[in-house]
C-alpha cells in the first residue's frame, strides 16, 4: 500500500511537472481571511473573504491586486463595523520543486472603515508578507498568505503607529496562454463589445456623485491601432439637480437670482475615436482619444406659476443646455484570452463645456468584454 501511494504521488508530480509560475500567466483567486486589528481600534478580530487577480511579469515576479471585506463589531459589540481593503503590489516567486513555491509580497493597501463614527475613516498603509503556492493540477493551485500592514501614525493616539495582520487561505486558477511570451494576434479584427461601470459627474448645485453606466461598442483593429465607436447610457440612482439662467424667474433653489431648477436622471453619449495598442501581449495597455456627443434625456424644468409662453421659453433653455460635444481621452488594460475574446477595464475622461447641465469634467471607470466576429481584412484568394 505504501508503495502504491508513493507511485501515485510520483505520477502526479510527473504529470504536473509544468505546473509552476510562468511569464504572462494570469491568476484568478478567491480566499477566506482572518484579521487581527490594531488593539487601539477596539475592534474585534474576525473572519472575512476576498478575491485577487495577478499577472506574472516573469517567472519570478508578478503584479497583483487584492480585495478583502470583513464584517465585525467593536469590542463591546454595540456597533457594527465593516472594513474594506484594496491592495496592490509585487509578488516574488521562489520555486521549491515543480509543484510549489514560496512567495514574498509587498505593496500598498487602502483600508476603508465604516459605517459610523468613530469608525468612518480611511487609512493608507504599506504591507509586506510571506506565503506559499501548491499546484494540484496544471491550472489550479492552493495558496496561503500572511501579511502585516503598517502605517506610521494612528487615528486615536499621537506618537503611535497602526499595525494590522491578515492571514488567508484559498485557491487560484491560472490562465496559461498557449504560446508563452508571444500573446495573441488581434490585428484586423471586427470586435463587438459590452461594458459597464460607474459614471462620475457633478452639476452647478451638486458635488460629484457616482452612478451606473452601461453600453456597447464596435472596435475595428489594425496594426497597433483601432477605430472605436460606442453608445452608452448613465442611469442616475436619484434625480440630479442643476440651475439655468432665466430672466423670467425671480429665484430658484440657490437664491433669488433669475434662475430655474432643472432635474434629470438619464445621460447618454455617442463616442468616436482611435485607440492605440503599443504591445501584443496577454495583458496589454491601451489608450486613445476622440470626441463624444453627450445628451441629457428629458430634463424637467421647475416653473411654478408660469404661463404657457414662460414655460415654453424655460423648457427651451433647459433643452439648449442638455446636449453638447466633448473631447475624451481613455487609458486601460486588456486581457487577451484568445485572438477572438478579450476582457478589459478602462478609465475615460471627457472635457467640460459651458452652458451644460453637467459641470466640469466627467469620469468613467468601466470593465467589459469584446468578441471578434471575423477578420476586417480580406485575404487574397487567388493570384493573377
N, C-alpha and C positions, 0 to 999 in steps of 0.2 A: 504493500500500500504506500509506504513511504517513497519507494522508487517511482510509483505511478504519479504521485504528487509532484516530485521533482521533475519528472518528464514533462508533465503538463505545464509546469512553470517555465521550463526551458523552451518549449514550443511557443508559448505565449510571448516570451522575450524575443525569440527569433522572428515571429510573425509581425511584431510591432517594433522591429528594430529601427524603423524610420520615424517612429513617433517621438518627436522632440521639437523644440522651438526652431523654426526656420525663418529666414528673411521673408518678409511680406505676408506671413501668416496673420490672420485676423482672429482674435479671441473674443468670444461672446460668453459671458458667465453670469451666474447668479449665486448668492451665498446668504447664509444666516450669520448674524454677528452678535457679539456681546460687548457692551461698552462700560468702561469704568470712567465716570466723570470726575472732574476736579472736585475734591472734597469741599472747597469753599463755595461751590454752587449749590450745595444741599439738595442734590438731585439723586434719586435712586438709580443705581446701576441697573441696566436692563438689556433685553434682547431686541434685536431689530433685524433688518434684512436689506439687501440691495442687489445691484447689478453692476457689471463692468463691461467695457469694450476696450480692447487693446490692439495695437498694431506693432508688429515686430519690425523695427528698422533694420535689424541684422540678426544673426544667430545668437548674439549675446545681449543686445539692447532692444528694449521695447518702450513704447509710449502708451499710456492707458488713462482712461477716465473712469471714475468710480462714483456711484451714487448710493447713499445709505439713508435709511429712515428708521427712527427709534421713537416709539411712544412710551412715555414714562410719567412719573409724578415727582413732586418734591418729597423730601423725607417724611413730612407729616401726612402725606397722602391727601392733602387738601386742595391741590391744584394740579390739573392735567398739563403736561408739557410735551411738546413734540420737538424733535431735533432732526433737522435735515442736513446732510453733509454731501458736498460735491468735491471730489478731489481729482487732481490731475498731476501726473508725474512720470518719472522714468523707472523702468524695471530692469535690473541686471540679472542675467540668467547664467548660472554656473552648473553645467550638466554633471550629474552623478550617474554614470551609466547611460544607456539608451532610453530608459523609461522615466527617469526622474531628474529633477534639478532643484537646486537651492536658489531662492530669489532674494534679492536685496532691492528695496524700493525707496524712493524719496520724492518729495514734491510739495505741492500747495493744497491746502484744504480750506473750504469756506463752510462754516457751520452756522445755520440759522436756527435760533431758538424761538419758541413761541409757546403759548398763544397770547399770554397777557403778562403785564409787569409783575414781578421784576424780570421775568424770563421772556423778553421781547427784544432781543438784541442779536447781532451778527458778529461772529469772530472770524478773523483771517489767521490761519496757522500754517506752520511748516510741519512736515511729518517725515518720519523715517521708519522702515520696517524690515522684517525678515519673513520668509515664507518658504513654501515648498510646492512643487507641482509633480504629480504622479500620473502618467498616462496609463489608462486602462484599455485604450484602443488607439487607432491611428488618429482619430479626431476628438476624442473625449479624454479629459484629464480631471483628476481630483486636485483641488487647490486649497491651501490653508495659509493664512497670513496673520501676523501680529504687528500692529503699528502703534507708535507713540506720536502724539501730536502736541506741539509746543507753541506757546505764544509768550512773549517777554513781559506782558502786562496782564492784569487781572481786573475784571469789571467791578469787583467788590472790595479789593484790598490794594492799597498802594504798596509799592516795593515788593510785589509778589508776581509770580508768573502763573500761567494757565497750562495745565497738562491733562490730556485725555489719552486713554489707552483703548484700543479696539482689537479684538480677536475675531477672526472669521473663518468659516469653512464652507466649501461649496464645490461646484463643478463648472467646467468650462468646455465649450465646443470650439474647435479650431477649424476655420475655413482655410483650406490649403489650396492655393492655385495650382493648376496642372503644370504650369511652366514657371518654376521658381525664378524670380528676378526679372521676368520679361513682361508681366502684366497681360493685358488683352488689347487686341486691335479694335478700337471703336471708331476708326475713320470711316467716313462716307456711309453713315447710318441715319435712318429716319427713326427718331425716338418719340414716343408718346409717353407723357408722364403725368403724375398727380402729386400734389404737395399740400401740406397743411402745417399750421403753426400758430404763431402769435403776431399780432399787429399792434405796434406801439404808436399812439397818436395823442395829440392834445389840441384843445381849442383855445380861443382867446378868453375863455372863462373857466376852463378846467385844466388841471395838470395832466401829465402823461398817464395813460391807462393802457392795460393790456386787454386785447380782445382776440377771439379766434379768427383765423383766416384760412380759407380753403381755395383750391383752384386746380387748373390743369395747364399743361404746356406742350409745346411742339419744339423739338430740337433736331436740327439737321447738321450733322458733324462733317467737317472737312479734316485736313491735317492740322492739328493743334488748335483749331478754331471751330466755332459752331454758330449758326443762326438760331436765335431764341425768340419765341413768341409765346406769351402766357396770358391767361384770363384768370382773375382772382376776385374773390368777394370776402370782405370782412363782415362778420356778424356780431354786432355790439351786444354785450350782455345786458346793458342798460342804456337808455337814451342818452346821447351826448347833447350838450347844450352849448350854443355859441350865440353871439350877438352880431347884428349887422346895423349899419347906419341907415336911418330912415327919418327924413326931415318932418314927416307927418306924425311922428311919435313924440310924446313928452317924457318918455323914460322906459327903462327895462330893468332886468334883474340886477344890473351892475350900477344903477344910479339914474339920475334924472336927465341924462344926455339923450338926444334924439336917436334912439336905437330900438331894435326889436329883438326878441328872443327867438331863436330857431332851434328846433330839436330834430334829431335824425338817429338812425340805428343801422344803416347799411352803407357800405362803401365798396365800390367795385373799381377795378383798374385793368386796363389792357396794356401790355408791355411788349416792346420790340427792342431787340438789341443783339449784341455779339458777345459770345463767351470765348475765353482762351483757356486751353489745357496745355500747360508747359511740359508735362510729362505723361507717359503712358504706363502707369504702374497700377497695382491692385488698388492702392489708395492714392489718389492724385488731387492736388489742389486745382481750383479753377477760379476765375474772376471774369468780370465783364461790365459792360455799361450799355446804356441805351436811353430810350425815352418812354414815358408812360402817359396815358390819358386816365386820370382819376376822376371819378364821379361819385358824388354823394346822392343816394337814391331817396326820393320822396322827402325832401326837407319840409318840415311843418313850421310855419311862421305863426308866432303868437300875436294876434291882432285884435284884442278885445275892444269893442266899441267902434270898430272900423266899418265904414260903408263899403259898398262893392268896389268903388274906384280905389279907395285906400288899400283894401285888402289885395286887389289885383297888383298894385304897384309894389307892395311889400313882398308879395309872393314872387314877383318878377325879380326883385333884388336878391331874394334868397336863392332862386334858381341860377342867377348870374354868378353867385358865389359858390356854386356847388360843383362846377366842372372846370378843371384846369389841366394843362400839360406840364410834365415834370421830366427832369433827368434822373436817372438812377444808376447806382453802382452796386455790384454784387461781389461777394467773396465766399468761397465754400470749399468743402471736401466731398469727393465722390469715391464710393467703394464699388469697384467693378467686379461683380460676382461672376460675370461671364461677358462675352462680347455682345450678348443680347439683353442682359439685365444688369442694372446698377441701382444703388441707393445713394442718397446724397443728403447733405444738410448745407444750408447757406444763410447768410445774413445779407439783407438788402436795405439800402438807404435811398430815400427819394429826396430831391431838393424841395425847398419851400417856395411858396408863391404868395403874392399879395392878393388881398380881397378873396380869400378862400376860407371856407368854414373850418378847415383844419389848419392850424397854425404851425409854423416851423417845419422841421424835417419829420418824416415818418420812418419807422424802423420795422423790419420784419425778420423774424427768426423762424425758419421753416425746415422741414425734412420731407422726403418723398422717395418715389421710385420711378424709374424710367425703363421702358421696354422697347426694344427695336423691332419694327415691323418689316424690316428689309433694308437692302442697300439703297443709297441715294445716288449711286454711280453705276451706270450701265456698263457691263463688261463688253468685250469685243467678241462677238460670236463667230465671225469668220474673217479670214484675211484675204484681201483682194490684191 
